[in-house]
Structures are given as structure tokens and as C-alpha cells.
Amino acid sequence: MAPVDRRAVLAGAVAATLAPRPAPAAGACPAAPVRPSLATLASQRGILFGMGLTASALQQLPRLRAVALAESGMLVPGIELKWAQVEPQPGRFDFAPADRILDEARQAGLKARGHALLWHEALPAEVAQTRSPAAMAALVRTHIRTVCARYAGLLHSWDVVNEAIEPGPDRPQGLRRTPFFEALGEGYIDRAFALAAEADASAILTLNEYDLELDTPWHASRRAAMLELLNRLVRRNVPVRALGIQGHLAPGRPGVLKPEIFAAFLRDVASLGLTIFITEFDVVDRDLPAPVPQRDAAAAQAARDYLAVALAEPAVTALVTWGVSDADNWVDGNDQFRRRDGLPARPNPYDDAYCPKPLRGAIADALRAAPDRRVR
Ligand code: G3I
């Protein structure tokens, strides 16, 4: 996304993501799942397709649940494994909401991924305020060991550190000054990956990030900082195995996707021996025209352009959408990204009547067109 002070954004956010909208007319769309599913199309190319959702959506929105189970090969808890949710106070853990999603995935034979061990948002106040290196090291150790150990062997991958990059004049390495960084310096990243690897030997340990794709000075500086960081981590034998690229598209905002720039970045990451996941794919429609047909068409086109580049790179082996249906989306709960005209956001592959949208078609077409990873 464009440069924003996400802490300020969250502070001002009206968290309405799960406020149910008026129920759409019954039977507006056939309940039968679209076939082949996105998971099937993806697996035919050696790609894993997944969807992010919340435990409450899973529980309260049966049609959302049905679509997610029909379309996905992997489920991702959207908030339940963040520090503030899973360990609301240091040493007090609450795994129940995350377990609801992970149990659902297991029962349906789907994979699951963990999001996110260390993130500067969604932190308990006590952690956010900690500055002493020893105290922060102890908090991080307990958090990662406990959460990773609980799910050891069960997760496809873990976002170990989320959104570490934030270039600026006072940040020569381009690293965000998170509470973890302030207390422990860049070494917090090494430490987090080492702890996660020790507790869970099988999850693919991932560094997850946003705003890496476009042809703008901001994205370019973030790409450079990310590549430098990955190089340092690999040189230090830090067990980072994947780069997660969030992929929140925002057509209509400044910046264009130049295929050769994005493709070169993906190649550079792959050449470090890393795999790449698109982890939070959706289309923020804040700056698209209001009429739904035009809006949906523009969102689908942005997705086509993006996925054509991303999925052409064989190192990209998973694609996860950050939502299922527009009935439950994070964008309307976010002051920065919701539409200025008050119309509900439409970032997801299914609309709020659970009809597949052009965006779903764009994802399906991109998966069909992707080179087959299985024959590498
Ligand atoms: O669960 C409560 C609910 O009980 C309450 O009624 C409601 C109203 O206050 O709030 C609900 O919690 C909200 C939660 O989403 C569930 O919808 C939180 O306040 C709100 O902060 C939370 O926002 C999430 C946000 O991360 C912060 O954790 C979004 O759903 C989630 O989509 C978003 O995801 C992030 C990724 O983790 C990282 N990349 C960017 C992405 C989008 O911001």
C-alpha cells in the first residue's frame, strides 16, 4: 500500500469488518460451488491456493464457510494468531479462536498457515511499551516458543516477521523501528527465525511484507531494503525460507505495475534460494469508479495484470486471498482504505451474496495460465 502511518491508521480505524451487512436476497446465487475450484486449478500447476478468514466469520457466516472450504487448499487465520489475540497478556495464552480455524482446516483436509509471530501492530500494550533488551528478548522467546510449539508440525508455513521494512532518512538499513527493533536491533529478526525453527522444524518460515511491486520510488526503496535484508539474513544462515508478498492491490492509486520490474524482483528473491508466497491478495477499490460493473471489471483487470507477472515466476508457489466474500472484508473497517463515497468495499473474489465476481474469474484464468511447477 502507499506510505501510511499504519499505527495511526489503526488507532483511528473503525473496526467494522465483521459488522454483518443486511442479508442479501435468499437464493441470489446458486449454493453449488464453482468447479473446478481455485484450489484445484492451482494444484494442477503445483501452486497452493488459500484464503484468509476469521474465526467469527467461519462461525457466523455459513455461506462464507462453504465457499472457503470449497475453494481453498489452505486456510489462514486473519487475526487469531496475532500476538494480541493469542497472548493478550504476557504469559496468558488463548488458542481457542485460532484452533477453530485450524481444526476446521484439518477436518476438511486443508493446509493452514500461521500469521504472524512478530508484527508491530496487534500487540498487547505491555509488549509494545517494552524497551529493555532483556525483557523484550524474554517476551519474544516465550511468545514464539509457546505458539510455534503448540502448532508444530501442523502448519504449512509461518509468517515469522511481518512488515519489517520501512525506509526513511533515519533508517540506513530501511528497517521499521518496531518495539522489537528498538529493543534488540536487527538481531530481533535472526532471533525470531531461530526460535521458530527450533520449535517447529517443518513450517516454511516466512518474512512477510507489503508495497514491493510498483514502479514508484517508494516501492523501489522498499524492494532494495528487502533484498539487502534477505541477503544479510541468508549470509548469516538465518532460517528464512520464504518471502511473503502481501499483494494488497490498489488500482487508481499512484504507481503502475511494470512487469519487468516486478519480475526482476521476484527473480532476485528466488536466486537467494527462497520460495515466494503471495499471502494477502485482494483489491482495495477505494479509488475505482462507483458503478459495480466498472469497479469489478477494473479490480479484475488489476488482478490479471499482477498475477500474470507473479505466477509466471516458478518460485511463487502459493497464493492466498485476504478474504473470501465482500460480506466480511477488512477494508471497510479501515479509515485509510475504505471508500470515500461510503459505498461498501468489494475487495474479495465473492460478493456479499456469495456470487463469484470477475475477480474470481481473473484468479482462475491466471492459475490456468501459470507455468506448471510440477515439471521443474
Ligand atoms: O473481533 C472484534 C469484534 O469483536 C468487535 O466487535 C469489532 C468492532 O470493534 O472489532 C473486531 O476486531 C477487529 C478484527 O479486525 C476483526 O474483524 C479489530 O478491531 C481490527 O483491528 C482487526 O483488523 C485486522 C487488522 O489486520 C489488524 O489485526 C483485519 O481484520 C485484518 O484483515 C488485518 O490484516 C492485515 C494483516 O494482518 C497484515 N497486512 C495488512 C492486513 C490488512 O490491514
Residues whose N, C-alpha, C, O or C-beta is under 5 A from the ligand:
A	BS01	G3I	A15 T17 L18 G78 I79 A122 W330
